Amino acid sequence: NAGVTQTPKFRVLKTGQSMTLLCAQDMNHEYMYWYRQDPGMGLRLIHYSVGEGTTAKGEVPDGYNVSRLKKQNFLLGLESAAPSQTSVYFCASSTGTSNTEAFFGQGTRLTVV
Amino acid sequence: AQSVSQHNHHVILSEAASLELGCNYSYGGTVNLFWYVQYPGQHLQLLLKYFSGDPLVKGIKGFEAEFIKSKFSFNLRKPSVQWSDTAEYFCAVTVRRSNTGKLIFGQGTTLQVKP
């Protein structure tokens, strides 16, 4: 049982390049989330999804897009990477019921030069 | 907007010392409360959680936390820390009525335990 798997684990991009981060969960969870972690700022929510085919903006959505075409996958896209998007990205999933916890992936360390 | 504040950004302790990390949140309604830990180079793992009932909750590895509703606080404690507790600790809340499960995180506290 892999839980939440993120691909890739590390990536270096040049400014202006695009990329997609993949998150896959095998727990049949309805809800999925993308966070970014920056020093001294904790984790901030970028986008989230409460079910297949649905997405919504979080706290810091600018410069990112997401898609949830399949229940088990949640993709985070950067169309034109900027140095300010250098961060560690975490995906998480949960059942979505009231009293539940989120499970996190291993993280993707992205550097934009 | 809801927010979570962790009072200590960097804590240095010797082994066997007692630990208390402060966490306060700003929201007047019902929340679920969490403490997550991130060991160096690893992902976030759940230490403990509070949904309802006994306000003193026990988690893994000897950690516990107390929910004090009147103070909007959920402080993390451990009577005797070990070198292996060196990590970053995050307090987080979800707002029950939002039905989205969105976690609102504090800034994090880096704990360094000296052997």
Contacts between the chains, C-beta under 8 A, distances in Angstrom:
chain1	res1	chain2	res2	distance
A	31	B	100	7.2
A	31	B	101	5.0
A	33	B	101	7.7
A	33	B	102	7.1
A	33	B	103	7.4
A	35	B	103	7.8
A	35	B	105	7.9
A	40	B	9	7.1
A	40	B	107	5.8
A	40	B	108	7.5
A	41	B	107	6.2
A	42	B	4	7.7
A	42	B	6	8.0
A	42	B	90	6.0
A	42	B	105	3.7
A	42	B	106	5.5
A	42	B	107	4.7
A	42	B	108	5.1
A	43	B	44	7.8
A	43	B	90	6.9
A	43	B	92	7.9
A	43	B	103	7.3
A	43	B	105	4.4
A	44	B	105	7.4
A	45	B	102	5.7
A	45	B	103	7.3
A	45	B	104	8.0
A	48	B	100	6.6
A	48	B	102	6.2
A	50	B	99	8.0
A	50	B	100	6.2
A	56	B	100	7.6
A	58	B	102	6.9
A	90	B	43	6.8
A	90	B	44	6.8
A	92	B	103	7.5
A	94	B	101	4.8
A	96	B	99	7.7
A	96	B	101	5.6
A	98	B	32	7.9
A	98	B	51	8.0
A	98	B	96	5.9
A	98	B	99	7.6
A	99	B	32	6.4
A	99	B	51	4.1
A	99	B	52	7.5
A	100	B	101	6.7
A	101	B	34	6.7
A	101	B	46	5.4
A	101	B	49	5.7
A	102	B	101	6.6
A	102	B	103	6.0
A	104	B	36	7.9
A	104	B	43	4.8
A	104	B	44	4.4
A	104	B	45	7.7
A	105	B	43	6.1
A	106	B	42	7.4
A	106	B	43	4.7
A	107	B	43	5.5
